[in-house]
Each structure stands twice: as C-alpha cells, then as structure tokens.
Amino acid sequence: MALHVIIPARYGSSRFPGKPLVSIAGKPMIQHVMERASQAKGVKTVAVATDDERVAQAVEAFGGTVLMTPSACRSGSDRVALAAEALGLGGGELVVNVQGDQPLLPPAVLDECAAPLLAEPELGMSTPVVAIKDAGEIPDPNHVKTAMDAQGNALYFSRLPIPFPRDGEQTTYYKHLGVYIFRRDFLATFAALPTGRLEDIEKLEQLRALEHGFKVRCVITGYDSPEVDRPEDALRVEGILLRPGEGV
C-alpha cells in the first residue's frame, strides 16, 4: 500500500522561530526531511503542510509540494488531517506524519512502522521508538519517553523518565521518534477528538489517542533520528551530515 507523507511545518516555533527554514549543510531543514522521507519504500506523496507563506515559498523554490492549512491547528497531526482531506485520500490509505525537525530521518523507519498497519487491518496508528543509548537524553524533557505493554502498544508517553526504577533496577528507556503513521479513517477520528487533559499537560498529541481509549502501536527500531529543537541542534546535525560518506 502506498504511503502519503505529510510534513507539518510551522514558522512560528516558540523555542526556535523559523526552524523549518534553518540552513543545514546548504539546504533548508525542511528540504532534508522531504528528501529523506521520499526514499522510503512505497512512498507516493511527499508534501509539506504549513500556514506560513515563507515556508511555502521556500518549499516551492526547491520543487516541493505545499498544502496551505489554517494557523489554528491544535497539533501537527491535526494539520496533517486537514492536508489529507485536501488530497482526497481514501479511508484505508496510510498517511504518514513526519515532524519537520528530523533532517536525519532514516527512510527505513517508515517501512518498519507501516508493517503492523499492513498486517493488522483493525490497527489505526503506529509510531517508532528507539532504545536510549545516551544517558543524557533520559532526564531531558525534549526527548519523550515511552512505556509499552507486552504487545508493544503504548501505555504512556512522558517527558519524564518512565518507568521509574524505585529500587535502582536496571532498565531500558525507549525514546519516541517524531513519526506517526495513521490509517486515513482513524486520522479523521483522531482529529475530531477533544484535546485530552494529559495531552494538554505534557504537550504530546499522541496522548489524545490513549486518553480516548485507542491503541498506539510502538515499533521498536534500531535507528535514531536526532531532532532539531534548538539552534545548537542544527549545528550538531550539520556536523553529522558533513562527515565523509554521509552526503547531503
């Protein structure tokens, strides 16, 4: 089944204004994200959903597709839902929300996350998680942690370390990566749900699904995808991209 990738991109980030257009190794960050996503298997559509003409003009300048959406979207997934509606996608189509701050996104992550949706027709949503290797990421609220049940469904997402080892037990922490794959009809359901109380407290849109009783399947991947939350992150990612053999 084809994948339709929609990248929500706001210019007015409170932590990093203009973030989608920050230059990384000679390209705006949003271009890196689009190019990475387009390399995944089965991708039919790659588009940016934005509310800002500056982002739209930059994407069009390098030949990308843009869908204009209203400013008043609660989350990136709500913006993606409006864009999917504008594209006229059918209820069974797979819609991929790739957050626009992941210029190192491994395309294989999309392939891995699509697999459970292809295998389980009743499943509406999946997302990748990776075991944290850098201990400094565990207490960092910019790195969202995940607790899962025995079937890999999310129990909770938090900016705090979960689970908490009360007696000092050794545990593996799993970090959530900013990708969601929705079945189109479930994406419409998700966008129609009221904002969850926990979603509002943690500022994590995926908690809306859990609070309303829906499954979020976590796919454990071996790939990491460093996000750009602050200007210094962009410099770090640029250093990685400019290493010999990485390519830009």
C-alpha positions in Angstrom: 0.0 0.0 0.0 1.2 3.5 -0.9 2.4 5.9 1.8 1.4 9.5 1.8 3.9 11.6 3.7 2.8 14.9 5.0 5.2 17.1 6.9 3.6 19.7 9.2 5.8 22.8 9.3 5.1 26.0 11.4 7.4 29.0 11.1 6.5 30.4 14.5 8.0 27.8 16.8 8.2 29.3 20.3 11.6 27.6 21.0 13.2 28.2 17.6 11.3 30.7 15.3 11.8 29.9 11.6 13.1 26.4 12.4 11.9 24.7 9.1 14.0 27.1 7.1 17.2 27.0 9.1 20.1 26.2 6.7 21.8 22.9 7.4 24.7 21.9 5.1 23.4 24.3 2.4 19.7 23.3 2.4 16.7 24.4 4.4 16.0 21.8 7.0 12.5 21.0 5.6 14.2 20.0 2.3 16.4 17.4 4.1 13.3 16.0 5.7 11.4 15.8 2.4 14.3 14.1 0.7 14.8 11.6 3.4 11.1 10.7 3.6 10.8 10.3 -0.2 13.4 7.4 -0.1 11.2 5.1 1.9 9.5 2.2 0.2 6.1 2.7 -1.3 6.0 6.5 -0.8 3.6 8.0 -3.3 3.2 11.5 -1.9 5.5 13.8 0.0 4.1 17.2 0.8 4.6 20.0 3.4 1.5 21.3 5.3 2.1 24.8 6.5 0.3 28.0 7.4 3.1 30.3 6.5 4.0 31.8 3.1 7.7 31.9 3.9 7.8 28.2 4.4 5.6 27.6 1.3 7.8 29.8 -0.9 11.0 28.0 0.3 9.5 24.6 -0.4 8.3 25.6 -3.9 11.7 27.1 -4.6 13.3 23.6 -4.4 10.4 21.9 -6.3 8.5 20.6 -3.3 4.7 20.3 -2.9 2.9 22.5 -0.4 -0.5 22.4 1.1 -1.7 25.5 2.9 -3.6 24.9 6.2 -5.1 27.2 8.8 -3.0 28.7 11.6 -5.3 27.4 14.3 -4.3 23.7 14.3 -4.0 22.1 17.7 -1.1 19.8 16.7 0.9 18.6 13.8 -1.4 15.6 13.3 -4.4 17.9 13.1 -2.7 19.9 10.4 -1.9 16.6 8.6 -5.5 15.5 8.9 -6.6 18.7 7.0 -4.0 18.1 4.4 -5.0 14.5 3.9 -8.6 15.7 3.4 -7.4 18.2 0.8 -5.6 15.5 -1.0 -8.8 13.4 -1.1 -7.2 10.3 0.3 -9.5 7.3 0.9 -10.2 5.8 4.4 -7.8 2.9 4.1 -4.9 4.9 2.8 -1.8 5.2 5.0 -0.9 8.8 6.0 2.5 9.5 7.5 3.1 12.5 9.8 6.8 13.2 9.7 7.7 16.0 12.0 9.7 18.7 10.2 12.6 18.8 12.6 14.1 15.4 11.6 16.6 16.1 8.9 18.4 12.8 9.6 15.3 10.6 9.4 16.3 7.1 8.3 13.8 6.2 5.5 13.7 2.6 6.8 11.8 3.8 9.9 8.8 4.5 7.7 8.9 1.0 6.3 9.1 -0.5 9.8 6.2 1.5 11.1 4.0 0.7 8.1 4.4 -3.1 8.6 1.9 -3.5 11.6 -0.7 -1.4 9.8 -0.4 -3.6 6.7 -0.6 -6.8 8.8 -3.5 -5.7 11.2 -6.4 -4.0 9.4 -8.0 -3.0 12.7 -4.9 -1.0 13.8 -5.3 2.7 13.3 -1.9 4.2 14.3 1.8 3.3 14.8 4.9 5.2 15.8 8.6 4.4 16.2 10.6 4.2 19.5 14.3 3.5 20.0 16.3 2.4 23.0 18.1 5.3 24.5 21.9 4.9 24.5 22.9 8.4 25.6 22.2 8.6 29.3 21.9 12.4 29.0 18.7 12.0 27.0 16.9 10.2 29.8 16.1 13.3 32.0 15.9 15.7 29.0 12.2 16.7 28.5 12.9 17.3 24.8 13.3 13.5 24.5 9.9 11.9 25.0 10.0 8.5 26.8 7.6 5.6 26.3 6.2 2.7 28.3 4.7 -0.2 26.4 2.6 -3.3 27.1 3.6 -6.8 26.2 2.1 -6.4 22.7 4.0 -3.2 22.0 1.1 -0.9 22.5 1.9 2.4 24.3 0.8 2.7 27.9 2.0 6.2 28.2 4.3 8.8 26.8 6.1 11.3 29.1 8.8 14.0 29.1 9.9 12.4 32.4 11.8 9.1 32.6 9.4 6.2 32.6 9.3 3.6 34.0 10.9 4.9 37.3 13.3 2.2 38.9 12.2 2.6 42.5 14.9 0.2 43.9 17.6 1.1 41.3 16.8 -1.7 38.9 18.5 -1.6 35.5 16.0 -0.7 32.8 16.0 0.3 29.2 14.3 3.6 28.4 12.7 4.0 25.0 12.6 7.3 23.2 9.8 8.3 20.9 10.7 9.5 17.4 8.5 12.1 15.7 6.8 10.0 13.1 3.2 8.7 13.1 1.5 6.5 10.6 -2.3 6.7 10.5 -4.9 4.9 8.6 -6.7 7.7 7.0 -10.1 7.0 8.6 -8.5 6.8 12.0 -6.7 10.1 11.4 -10.1 11.8 10.8 -11.4 10.2 14.1 -8.3 11.4 15.9 -8.7 15.0 14.7 -12.3 15.0 15.8 -11.5 14.0 19.4 -11.4 16.7 22.1 -8.0 17.7 23.4 -7.0 15.3 26.2 -6.1 16.6 29.7 -2.8 14.7 29.7 -2.2 15.8 26.1 -2.5 19.4 27.2 -0.3 19.0 30.3 2.5 17.2 28.6 2.0 18.9 25.2 2.1 15.5 23.5 -0.5 15.0 20.8 -0.3 11.2 20.8 -1.7 11.1 24.4 -5.0 12.2 22.9 -5.4 8.7 21.3 -4.6 6.9 24.6 -6.8 9.1 26.7 -9.8 8.3 24.4 -9.1 4.5 24.5 -7.4 3.9 21.2 -4.2 1.9 20.6 -0.9 3.4 19.6 1.4 0.6 18.4 5.0 1.3 19.2 7.5 -0.1 16.7 11.0 -0.6 18.2 13.6 0.4 15.7 17.3 0.3 15.8 17.5 3.7 14.0 17.7 7.0 15.8 16.6 10.3 14.3 18.1 13.3 16.2 15.6 16.2 16.3 16.3 19.9 15.9 14.7 21.6 18.9 17.3 24.4 19.3 19.8 26.3 17.1 22.7 24.3 18.6 20.9 21.1 17.5 21.1 22.3 13.9 24.8 22.8 14.1 25.2 19.3 15.5 23.1 17.7 12.7 25.1 19.7 10.1 28.3 18.2 11.6 26.9 14.7 11.1 25.7 15.4 7.5 29.1 16.8 6.5 31.0 13.7 7.7 32.6 11.8 4.8 30.2 9.3 3.4 27.0 10.8 4.9 26.1 13.0 1.9 23.7 16.0 2.0 
